[in-house]
C-alpha cells in the first residue's frame, strides 16, 4: 500500500478519473455478484444436493468440503459480475463494439452455459446473469459510449 501514493502523481487527470470510476464500480459489482451467489444460488445449490439423501444414504458434510463448495460457488459470481467493466474497457480500447457483441451473441450464450458447475440448476443460475450482463454491457457500449 505504500507504493500507491508514489504512483498517483504519475497518473494523468484522465487516468485518475478513470480509476475513480473503475475501482468503486468493480468493487460494487464484485460484492453484488457475491451477494447474488450467497442469497440466491447457494441456497438453491445446497437444497439440490441435499435432495440426494434417502433412508439408506445421508449427506455427510465436512466443514472443509462445505467451505470449498461455498468458495468455489461464490467467487466466480463476484468475478463474473465484473463482466460489464471488462466489455466497457475493451470497447474504450476499440477492441469490441456493440454490433460485434450482438453478432456474436449466440456463441456467447452457448459459452455461458458451459460452466464448471456440477448441476443444471447452478449452471443456469450462473449463465442467466452472464447473459443479462452481456446485454447490459452491449447497451451501455452502444448508448453510453456513443458507438
N, C-alpha and C positions, 0 to 999 in steps of 0.2 A: 504494500500500500504506500510505502514511502516514495515509490517511483512515480505515482500519479501526479503529485504537484510538479514534478520535474517535467512531465510530458505535456501538461495542459498548456503552458506557454507556446509550445511548438505547434499547436493546432491553430488553424485559421478560424476566423469567426464563423464561416460556413460549416467547418468540421465540428466546432463546438456546438452549434445549433443542432446539427445532425445527431451528435452524441446525446444531447439533452433530450432529443425526441426518441431515439432508438433505445437507449438503456432503460428508461422507465417503461416504455411500451413493451419491450421484451420481457421485463420482469412481470408486468401485469398480465401479459399473455401466458407466460410460463405458469404463474400462480393460478390463472383461470383454468388452464389445462389440468393442473394437479387437482384443483377443486372439482372439476368435472369428473375426473377419474375416481376421486375419493368418494364423492357423494352419489354418483350415478353408476359408473362402470364396476367399481369394486364390489358393491353390494350385489349387483346382478351376477357378476362372475362367481362370487362365493356361493350364492344361492344355487347357481347352476352346478357347481362342483359338488356341493353337499347333497344334491339330489341323487347322487350315485350310491347312497347308502341303502342298506336293506337290513333285514333281520340278521343276516349272516356276515355282512360287511359294514363296518362302521368307519367313518373317516377319522383318521388319527393325524391331527395337525401338530407339527412341532413348531416351536417359535421360529426356528431358522427357516423352515420351508414357508411359513406364513409371511415372514418379513421379506424373503426373496420374492414371493408371489406379489406382495404389495408393491415392492420397489420396482420390479420388472413390469408391473402393470401401470403404475402411476407415472414414473419417469418419462416413458415415451409420450404420454399425453402432454406433459409440460413442454417437451421439445417440439412436438407436433403443432401445438398452438402458436408457435413462433413462425409457422409457415408463411403467413401473410407478410411478415417483415422480410423474410428471405426473398419472396417474389417481388416485393416493392424495391428492395435494394438491387436485385437483378434487372428490374425494369429501369431504374435510375441509371444503371450502367449500360443501358441499351442492349442487354443480352436477351431479354424476352419482351414481348408485347402482349397486350390484352388479346389481340387477334390470334397470336401464336398459342396462348393458353386455351382459347376457345377451340382452335383447330385440333389441339392435342388432348382435348377433354376426355375422349373415350379411353385413351391409353392411361391417362392419369387416374381415372375412375377404376380401371382394371388394376392398376398398381396399388390403389388404396385398399383394395380387398385382398391383396397378397400381403398379409401382415403376419408377424411371428407370434400369433396367439394360438391357443390350443383348442378354442371352441368357437363356434359360429357366432354366438352372442357377442363375445368380446371383439371378434373380428368386425362385426357390423357396427358396434359401438365405437370402434376406432376409425373405421372407414367413413362413416357418415359425417363426423366432424371434419375429416380431411377434405371431403367433397365440398362441404359448406364453406370451409376456409379457403379452398381453391376459388370458389365462385366469388366470395367476398374480395379476395385478392385481385381477381380479374376485374371486378367492378371498380375497385379503388384505383387500379392501374389505369383503367380506361377513362374514368371520370375525374379522379383525383390528381392524376399526373398529366392530364390532357394529352393522352396518346391517341 
